[in-house]
Amino acid sequence: MENWIEISIHTTHEASEIIESILLDYESTGVCIEDARILEDNLDDNFGTIIGVDKNDFPSEGVVVKGYINELNYTEEAQNALKLEIEQLAQNINIGDFFKIETTTIKDSDWENSWKDYFDVLNIGQKFAIVPTWREYENIEDRYIINIDPGMAFGTGGHETTSLCIKNLEKYVRHEDSVIDVGCGSGILTIAASYLTKGKLKAVDLDKLAVDVSKENFVLNNIQNRVEVACASLLEGETDKYDIIVANILAHIIELMLEDAYKLLNEDGYYITSGIIKDKKEELLEKALAVGFKLVEETSENEWYSLVFTK
């Protein structure tokens, strides 16, 4: 029986998905979130969602992000590097005055499968259903199915930023549009776009792990022959123009690509952005307008914002 280290990180909602990504970078297989906001939702969706929850299981503020790393890989050096990387987030994002990291040793030979109990089918927008690979799903509403393993990489559909992007892709992608997904993570947005257009698809990410995981998910969804995948920093080096540029990343990173996005966006195209917290929205909007963009629509969920621009 192998030992595993459960790393429990108490942080803010806005920092949670970035911390998920960091944990996965340190070879965490599976990440779960304890978020009291689930108590505000209608938990009976007829797809097996857990409806018996106790508010005492959740933090009174913020969220708890939990990752699981093999004890052999969680050396003192790795532990210190992980803690430093997460604490450095405070330079760009609020990680909370209550921020705390705790570790627990778990002896469980079946832990790799037990974390999957936290994930179920997600219906997003009017057209999409995100279905974990191990779940059975009867598609009675004739939705577009996105098959994905939520433990594999950043971007599972459960976070507001991803949900907002998918809903906006649903609104704005046209039948022949070319689409580039910048900071593709798990590739979930590219997969969504593949249902909406027959045009060119490209997915880029600076993280090689994300690129590799995207490729795996494209195979799962039978679109591997349609998508060009590259390890690249934002839009640097990109020369082709696109009808849709979508970026689900943090506001200060979106700012770095504004000029490139404007240059590479076709005249009747849309620049769909997400990952923007309330406090950063107005600053980003002002900078986007200064570059020449025109705001088409602003949408939000739980103080996360998506801004859609055109030329």
HELIX and SHEET records of a PDB file:
HELIX    1   1 HIS A   13  ASP A   25  1                                  13    
HELIX    2   2 ALA A   36  GLU A   40  5                                   5    
HELIX    3   3 LYS A   55  ASP A   57  5                                   3    
HELIX    4   4 GLU A   76  GLU A   87  1                                  12    
HELIX    5   5 GLN A   88  GLN A   91  5                                   4    
HELIX    6   6 TRP A  111  SER A  114  1                                   4    
HELIX    7   7 TRP A  115  TYR A  118  5                                   4    
HELIX    8   8 GLU A  160  TYR A  172  1                                  13    
HELIX    9   9 ILE A  188  LEU A  196  1                                   9    
HELIX   10  10 LYS A  208  LEU A  220  1                                  13    
HELIX   11  11 ALA A  251  LEU A  256  1                                   6    
HELIX   12  12 LEU A  258  LEU A  264  1                                   7    
HELIX   13  13 LYS A  278  VAL A  291  1                                  14    
SHEET    1   A 4 VAL A  31  ASP A  35  0                                        
SHEET    2   A 4 VAL A  63  ASN A  70 -1                                        
SHEET    3   A 4 ASN A   3  THR A  11 -1                                        
SHEET    4   A 4 LYS A 100  LYS A 107 -1                                        
SHEET    1   B 3 LEU A 122  ILE A 124  0                                        
SHEET    2   B 3 PHE A 128  PRO A 132 -1                                        
SHEET    3   B 3 TYR A 144  ILE A 148  1                                        
SHEET    1   C 7 VAL A 227  CYS A 231  0                                        
SHEET    2   C 7 LEU A 201  ASP A 205  1                                        
SHEET    3   C 7 VAL A 179  VAL A 182  1                                        
SHEET    4   C 7 TYR A 242  ASN A 248  1                                        
SHEET    5   C 7 LEU A 265  ILE A 277  1                                        
SHEET    6   C 7 TRP A 304  THR A 310 -1                                        
SHEET    7   C 7 LYS A 294  GLU A 301 -1                                        
END                                                                             
